[in-house]
Amino acid sequence: MSAAASDGAANAAVVALVARTMGFPRSAVRIAAGQTSRTKRLEIDGAAPADVERAFGPA
C-alpha cells in the first residue's frame, strides 16, 4: 500500500484492493479488526474460503 495512513485513506485502499482483486463490490468488504494496526482482519460478504484462496493463494 502506498496510501498514507491519515484519515483512513490506507484502510480504504486496502478495502478497494481486496474488492477489486476478488471481483466483489467495495460495499461487501470491511475491516473487522485492526483499523489502526498494520495487521487487519477483513470480512467479505458472500465470499467462501475458496474464493479467498483463489484470489490470494493458500494461507
Backbone as numpy.savetxt, mean C-alpha at the origin, in Angstrom:
# Nx Ny Nz CAx CAy CAz Cx Cy Cz
10.41 4.86 -2.21 9.57 6.03 -2.21 10.46 7.27 -2.21
10.10 8.18 -3.04 10.83 9.43 -3.06 9.99 10.58 -2.52
8.75 10.31 -2.16 7.89 11.36 -1.62 8.33 11.72 -0.21
8.21 12.99 0.12 8.57 13.46 1.46 7.57 12.92 2.47
8.03 12.78 3.69 7.19 12.24 4.75 6.32 13.32 5.40
6.21 14.46 4.78 5.43 15.54 5.38 3.99 15.51 4.88
3.08 15.84 5.75 1.66 15.94 5.42 1.08 14.66 4.80
1.66 13.51 5.12 1.13 12.24 4.63 1.42 11.95 3.17
2.28 12.74 2.54 2.56 12.54 1.11 3.19 11.18 0.84
4.08 10.74 1.72 4.73 9.44 1.52 3.72 8.31 1.68
2.83 8.43 2.67 1.80 7.40 2.85 0.87 7.34 1.64
0.50 8.48 1.13 -0.36 8.52 -0.05 0.35 7.89 -1.25
1.65 8.10 -1.35 2.42 7.52 -2.45 2.48 6.01 -2.32
2.62 5.50 -1.11 2.63 4.04 -0.88 1.29 3.45 -1.29
0.20 4.07 -0.85 -1.13 3.58 -1.20 -1.32 3.58 -2.71
-0.93 4.65 -3.37 -1.09 4.75 -4.82 -0.25 3.69 -5.53
0.97 3.47 -5.09 1.85 2.48 -5.71 1.27 1.07 -5.57
0.83 0.73 -4.38 0.28 -0.61 -4.15 -1.00 -0.80 -4.98
-1.86 0.19 -4.97 -3.10 0.09 -5.74 -2.81 -0.09 -7.23
-1.90 0.71 -7.76 -1.56 0.63 -9.18 -0.93 -0.72 -9.52
-0.02 -1.19 -8.68 0.67 -2.45 -8.92 -0.28 -3.63 -8.90
-1.26 -3.58 -7.99 -2.20 -4.69 -7.85 -3.43 -4.55 -8.75
-3.62 -3.38 -9.36 -4.77 -3.18 -10.22 -6.06 -2.94 -9.44
-5.93 -2.39 -8.24 -7.08 -2.07 -7.40 -7.25 -0.56 -7.35
-8.45 -0.08 -7.07 -8.61 1.37 -6.88 -7.92 1.81 -5.59
-7.46 3.04 -5.57 -6.79 3.55 -4.35 -7.70 3.48 -3.15
-9.00 3.60 -3.36 -9.94 3.55 -2.24 -9.98 2.18 -1.57
-9.47 1.14 -2.23 -9.45 -0.20 -1.66 -8.23 -0.45 -0.78
-7.26 0.45 -0.84 -6.00 0.27 -0.12 -5.91 1.31 1.00
-5.59 0.83 2.20 -5.40 1.77 3.31 -4.31 1.26 4.24
-3.68 2.18 4.94 -2.66 1.84 5.91 -3.35 1.51 7.22
-3.24 0.25 7.64 -3.89 -0.21 8.87 -3.03 0.07 10.10
-1.73 0.07 9.91 -0.80 0.33 11.02 0.49 0.89 10.45
1.12 1.77 11.20 2.41 2.31 10.79 2.33 3.65 10.10
1.30 4.43 10.38 1.15 5.75 9.76 2.41 6.59 9.87
3.10 6.52 11.00 4.28 7.36 11.20 5.57 6.54 11.21
5.49 5.29 10.80 6.65 4.40 10.82 7.09 4.08 9.40
8.32 3.63 9.26 8.78 3.17 7.94 8.17 1.83 7.60
7.79 1.06 8.62 7.16 -0.23 8.42 5.65 -0.04 8.47
4.96 -0.52 7.46 3.52 -0.31 7.34 2.80 -1.65 7.21
1.57 -1.70 7.70 0.69 -2.83 7.47 -0.50 -2.29 6.67
-0.75 -2.89 5.52 -1.81 -2.42 4.65 -2.99 -3.37 4.68
-4.17 -2.81 4.47 -5.38 -3.59 4.23 -5.84 -3.27 2.81
-6.18 -4.32 2.06 -6.60 -4.13 0.67 -7.92 -4.86 0.50
-8.99 -4.10 0.35 -10.32 -4.67 0.18 -10.38 -5.52 -1.08
-10.86 -6.75 -0.94 -11.05 -7.62 -2.09 -9.82 -8.37 -2.54
-8.70 -8.21 -1.83 -7.46 -8.88 -2.24 -7.29 -10.18 -1.46
-6.96 -11.23 -2.18 -6.62 -12.51 -1.56 -5.10 -12.57 -1.42
-4.61 -13.40 -0.52 -3.15 -13.55 -0.39 -2.47 -13.87 -1.74
-3.14 -14.63 -2.57 -2.56 -14.97 -3.88 -2.40 -13.72 -4.75
-3.32 -12.76 -4.62 -3.21 -11.51 -5.38 -1.96 -10.74 -4.97
-1.70 -10.70 -3.68 -0.53 -9.98 -3.17 0.75 -10.69 -3.63
0.77 -12.00 -3.54 1.95 -12.76 -3.96 2.20 -12.60 -5.46
1.15 -12.58 -6.25 1.29 -12.42 -7.69 1.88 -11.03 -8.03
1.46 -10.01 -7.29 1.92 -8.64 -7.57 3.33 -8.39 -7.04
3.66 -8.95 -5.87 4.91 -8.60 -5.20 5.86 -9.76 -4.97
5.43 -10.98 -5.30 6.26 -12.15 -5.07 6.00 -12.71 -3.69
6.56 -13.91 -3.44 6.34 -14.55 -2.13 7.02 -13.78 -1.01
6.45 -13.90 0.16 7.00 -13.19 1.34 8.30 -13.77 1.78
